[in-house]
């Protein structure tokens, strides 16, 4: 036990009551300061998705989503995550909205990176 606290129950209960009241005051002051700061600060801008950095000097950044159109070697249109190792070479970078639309329109999700789990087309 801590040596700086009294040994008897009566004084311990008194300290407990005092600490509870003081904690209530502290929390009220914190709430007041937070309200004051919220009124003074402009609203925070909407958060944009993180931008992936380029892979190296002079290299384009990796797209978030890619579309492999049906053709030679690709039996059906497929959607891939940009970092998928099974995506192949002839891909078109697409936005998340377009990838969702393609999946909803019948494009196949890649069986390796499973973009349908992240995009959740409705």
C-alpha positions in Angstrom: 0.0 0.0 0.0 1.0 3.6 -0.4 2.5 5.3 2.7 1.1 8.7 1.8 -2.6 7.7 2.5 -4.2 7.6 5.9 -4.7 4.2 7.4 -8.3 4.6 8.6 -11.5 4.1 6.6 -13.1 7.4 7.6 -10.3 9.6 6.3 -9.9 7.4 3.2 -13.7 7.9 2.4 -13.2 11.6 2.9 -10.4 11.6 0.4 -12.4 9.5 -2.0 -15.3 12.0 -1.8 -12.9 15.0 -2.3 -11.2 13.3 -5.3 -14.6 12.5 -6.9 -15.7 16.1 -6.5 -12.5 17.4 -7.8 -12.5 15.0 -10.8 -16.0 16.2 -11.6 -14.7 19.8 -11.7 -11.8 18.9 -13.9 -14.0 17.1 -16.4 -16.4 20.1 -16.5 -13.4 22.4 -17.2 -12.1 20.1 -19.9 -15.6 20.1 -21.6 -15.8 23.9 -21.4 -12.3 24.3 -22.9 -13.1 21.8 -25.7 -16.3 23.7 -26.5 -14.4 27.0 -26.6 -11.7 25.6 -28.9 -14.3 24.0 -31.2 -16.0 27.5 -31.6 -12.7 29.2 -32.3 -11.3 26.7 -34.9 -12.6 26.5 -38.4 -14.2 23.1 -39.3 -11.6 20.5 -40.2 -11.4 19.7 -44.0 -12.7 16.4 -45.1 -9.9 13.8 -45.1 -8.8 12.7 -48.5 -7.6 9.1 -48.9 -3.9 8.7 -48.4 -1.8 9.2 -51.5 0.7 6.4 -52.1 4.2 7.8 -52.8 6.0 7.0 -55.9 8.0 3.8 -55.9 11.2 5.7 -56.6 12.6 8.7 -58.4 10.9 9.3 -61.7 8.4 6.5 -61.2 4.6 6.9 -61.2 2.7 6.2 -58.0 0.9 2.9 -57.7 -2.8 3.2 -58.5 -5.3 2.2 -55.9 -7.5 0.1 -58.3 -6.8 -1.4 -61.7 -9.0 -2.8 -64.5 -7.8 -5.6 -66.7 -10.1 -5.6 -69.7 -11.2 -8.9 -71.3 -9.0 -9.9 -74.2 -6.2 -12.2 -75.1 -5.2 -14.1 -72.0 -8.0 -12.5 -69.9 -11.3 -14.2 -70.3 -13.3 -11.6 -68.4 -12.8 -8.1 -67.2 -11.1 -8.2 -63.8 -10.7 -5.6 -61.0 -7.4 -5.6 -59.0 -6.0 -3.7 -56.1 -3.1 -1.6 -57.3 -0.6 -3.5 -55.3 -1.8 -7.0 -56.5 1.0 -9.2 -57.6 -1.3 -11.1 -60.0 -2.5 -8.0 -61.9 -0.4 -8.4 -65.1 1.0 -5.6 -67.2 -1.9 -4.2 -69.4 -4.1 -2.5 -66.8 -6.0 0.7 -66.6 -5.9 2.7 -63.4 -9.4 3.4 -62.2 -11.0 5.2 -59.3 -12.7 3.4 -56.5 -16.1 4.5 -57.8 -15.4 3.1 -61.3 -14.1 -0.1 -59.7 -17.3 -0.5 -57.7 -19.4 0.2 -60.8 -17.5 -2.4 -62.8 -17.9 -5.0 -60.1 -21.6 -4.2 -59.9 -21.8 -4.4 -63.7 -20.4 -8.0 -63.8 -16.6 -7.6 -63.8 -14.8 -10.3 -61.9 -12.8 -9.5 -58.7 -9.3 -10.8 -58.7 -9.1 -14.1 -56.8 -5.8 -13.1 -55.2 -6.3 -9.5 -53.9 -10.1 -9.8 -53.5 -11.0 -6.1 -54.2 -14.7 -6.9 -53.7 -14.1 -7.3 -50.0 -12.8 -3.8 -49.7 -15.0 -2.0 -52.3 -18.3 -3.7 -51.2 -20.3 -3.1 -54.4 -24.0 -2.6 -53.7 
